[in-house]
Amino acid sequence: MFKSILLNISAVSSAVAVGNDTNVAVENAITTEKIPIMELALQGGWVMLVLLALLILAVYISVERYLALSNALKDDSSQFMNNIRNYIHKGDIEGARALSKSTDSPIARMIDKGLSRLGRPLNDIQTAIENVGKLEVANLEKRISLVATVSSLGPMLGFLGTVTGMVTAFFDMANAGNNIDIQVLSSGIYEAMVTTVAGLIVGIIGYFLYNVLVTRINKVVFLLEARAMEFMDLLHEPA
């Protein structure tokens, strides 16, 4: 009797062990299976190529403009304005202009315009400085609107891919007749879902980059206004 009990316990243990091994194998198969990103991207069709081109364009413009804005925000304008003040106090206007011409920055070009207008009414000098400042800001803002366009166009193209993918799925369904299965519909559904995700990703990245650039431009505008006011205050100082 005890022998039969031991045999039953052994059989149950073996079954449990086999069941555990099977469960482990299934779990390993599930965990090791990954989503083929590249294969899914290829399923998106021509819309994915357009989205990729837009993303590259937005990143390129953002990096180029960010470097230009960083150069405009270099924290050496205080020393530059101190040197201009020293030249003006000495009455050496030509030295001040030479310094501003040799300095490659929006602030230097703005101050040089003000120095070239010395002798005229202060309102004329201030107007000249403000006009140069506006031109410098416009120059720094060029092509940034394209980044905003990418942030808006990305989701729209993704939605277009969604529509074309669903059209493809229904077209395949209509041609399949009674032989409809998931393989028939998969290409259209892949195109619809993948382009939606890709369009949202491009839109989010473009929106983020655009806002970073706008923040930097606002800092440049504030700095230009502060230096213009400092220069006008310098001209109001008693000789």
Steps between C-alpha positions, in 0.01 A plus 500: 500500500776736598679407182200597286472831688867572435453417132204738476693779672789444261269515199337818624841658563613409151183649348543817702865523392404452137225761536742745660752445221228563243389819673860624522552428131182688409596794721847510348353497151268786589767711669761445232264603219548869416321739271700529174525879485668518160260252345205694637645827367527347154135401521409870521561558130595827332361713783782378723759633255336843502485501880865401521598785266298747708660379822852537356415850375364608838799366691750658259335844514465480878866415558621770258274769650580393856870549437437841343284607794758372748764710327273805532453428871868473586550672833767745387267789424559655845871533435427629151272772637758596763759548225253709297432713807873559552548604137206741514617655826839559339331652195652230277195425282714348224651256748152403618389442141812298425425279801137451396597418141756242613245326726275255317175513698154653464567733793819633342325571169218673683738720701704581189186635335436719803859628496468588133201721586673701775438870460139450401199520736482220755165385361661443160782304662255285694291435189810395304605262779152346521486446124832317501383293797186397312706399198733294718207320664342433161830356379519271803139388448544392139395144418360448850150513356585182308544318831151614602371378164655157558340477845159562341552302181627184670171396667306598186714271285464228761123532476527487121691175533229371731231570241696348211579196713136441582409545133760235415361267768142532373615460140680176588195386694273560201731310264548209741136391474435213741871446570537788745762450772732716705781466247286667235427800720837527672677718241233769503464495878878520543513803272217668688638450849870551428453827315281630782771431757775640279304816424441565869868444580611746231242753618608473865870535417436794267282675759764455769782630280294800390425602857867467597593735216227748587624511859854576381374773266311664786823506699681664209227763466520579871879529484488731197244723668707516819818596312313761293367660816848490653645675195231770505560555871868537421421774251288678761787507749662839551820547303 
